[in-house]
Amino acid sequence: MDFDKIFEHNKKWINKQLENNKNYFGELAEGQSPEVLYIGCSDSRVTAEELMGAKPGQVFVHRNIANMIPNTDLNSQSVINYAVNFLGVKHIVVCGHYECGGIKSAMQQSDLGILNPWLRNIRDVYRLHNKELTAIADEKKRYDRLVELNVQEQCINVMKTAEVQKAIVERNLKVHGWIFDLHTGQIIDLNIDLEAKMQHIQSIYKLV
């Protein structure tokens, strides 16, 4: 990427859009009505719209290190609230990816400064699933499984929020857990039975 040519590329992109549709930017400025909230990792190799083949306005995107949804993070909580209550999304996707640097960093026994409290959320996922993970001898397979389990736990965190619980009851909002495989380019649906998992903790987290 040539940083000095960013604005030049932007002009070319504008001209390309206008060649296909002279009203492109007028239509874009009219507003958005995405059906999907995508919560993914900030990794520069994982771009939400491109891997799904989505057009502008179709996906509301939130990204952070290791696709986390901590209950104390006002950023992610505000995104969920806005997407559900104001945009009326029909689906929420939490998408992790193999070879996630955040997952690997969380497994390092070292002081990573400001990252420590953020990565502690991933270490908590490891603690919850310690028995399963420590039984996996192959380190790469263990990391891959932790990526999957982290997606599962973040989906559960999404479903702990009041606005999501209300939308599930009132309009059948769906929550999905996906993995993006960098080695193949494939999106993998983990097919997590979130309803069953929430039933085990419903007496604690049910808000509506």
N, C-alpha and C positions, 0 to 999 in steps of 0.2 A: 504494500500500500504506500503510495507516494502522498504524504501528508499535504504537500504544497499544491497538489492537484485536486483536492477535495471539492473546491468551489467550481472548478472546471468540470468535474464529473457531475456535480449537481446540475449545472446548466444543461449538460447533455441528457441527463435523466429527465429534466423538465420538458425538453424538446421532444423526447421520445414519448412521454405520456400525452403531450398535446397532439402529436401526430396520430396517435390511436384514438384520442377522444379530446376534442377541443374544449369540452366542458369539464374535463377531469378534475381540475382544482376547485371549480365552482361547486361541483357535486361533493367533493371531499370536505369542503368547508361547511356544508349543510348540517353535518353532525355524524354521529356514529351510532350503530345499533348492533354491536357484536353479540353473538350468541354464546361465545366461549370466553371464560377467564382462564388464561394460561399462566401458571406459576412455575417458573423454571429457574435454572442456574444462570449466573452471570457469565459463565464460561463463553469466551469469544467464538468458540467452535459450534455453539448450539444456538441457532437463531430460530425463534418460534415460528414466525410466519413462513419462512422459507421451507422448513422441514415438513410443514403441514400443507404447503401449497395455498396458503391463505392470502387474500387480497387485503389492502388497507381498509380498516373499518370492520373487519370480520372477527378479529381476535383482540381482546383487551389483555395486555401483557404486563406481568410483574416478574422481575428477576432479581435474585440475590445469590450470595454464595451458598451453594448446596441446596437451593430451593427449599428454604426453611420457612415455617410458619409459627414462630414462637408467639405465645400469648402476650408477651411483653413488648413485641415489636409493633409500634403504632403504624409504621409504614405498611406492612403487609395486612394488618387488620383493617386499615382504612381502605386499602385497595379492594379487599373482599366486600366490605360494607358498600362501597360505591358501586362495584360491579353487580352485586346482588340487588340492592335496594333502588338504585337509580338507573342502571343500564338494563336490569332484568335479564341477565345472562341465564341460559338454560343449562350450561355445563361448566363445571370447574375442573380443570386438569392440573394435577401436580406432576411435573415431568422432571425426573432425574436423568442422569446419564452415566454410563460406565466411564472409568478413568477420571472421575471427578476429583479435582485437586482439593476441594474443601473436605471431602470425606477422608482423603489420604492425610491431609494436614491434621485432622482431628485425631488421627491414630498415632501421631508423633508424640513422644513423651518429652516435649520441650515447651518452653515459654514462648508463645507467639504474640505476646503483647496484647494490643487491642482486639485481636482475633480470639483471644481466650474465651470470653463470655459467649461469643457467637458459636464457636466450635464446641462449647460445652453441651449445646443442645444435641449435637451429633453423638457425642460421647454418652449422653443419656439414652439415646436410641441403642447404642451398643450395650449399655448396661441392661436395658429392658430385654434384650435378646442375646444376652451373654452366653447362655448355654448352647444355643444353636450356632452362634458364630465361632466360639472357641472350639467347637467340634469339627470345624472345617480346616483341614490341615494346609491346603493350598492357599497361600496368601492372596493371590489374585482373585480366586473364587470367593474368598472371605470378604474382600473389598467389594466385589460385585454384589454379593448378597447384602452387605451393609447398605449399598446404594439403594437396593430394592426395598429393604426394610425401612430406610429413611423416608422413602416416598410413601410407604404405607403409614408411617407415624404422622407425616405431615398431612396426609389426607384425613386422618383422624382428627388432627388439630383443626383443620378446616371445618369439620363437622361438629366440633365443639362450640362453634360460634352461634349466637342466637339467630342472626339473620339467615344463616345457612339452614339451620334447623327449621325455621319458619318457612323458608322457601321450599324445602323438601316436602313439607306437609301440604302447603297451599298450592304449589304448582309443579311438584315433582322434579325439582332441581336435581341434577345428577353430579356426583363427584367421581373422578376417575384418577387412577394412578398409572402413569406411563414411565417407560424408560426409553431413552434414545441411545442406540448402540452406535458409537462413533466408528466402529470397525466395519459396519455394514450399511449404515445410514438408515436402518430400520427403526420405526417406532414400535415398541413392544407394549401392549396392554397387559398389565399385571393381573387384571381381572380379580381385583381384591373384593372380597365380600364384605364391604364396609358396613352394611346393615347388620350383619351378624356380629362384627367386631364391636359396633356401637351398642348392641344389646347387652353386652357384658358390662358396660360402664354407663349405661343409660341412667341408672339411679343416681349417679354422681354428676353427670354432665348435662342431663336434659334440662333445657331452659324454657321450652315452649311446649 
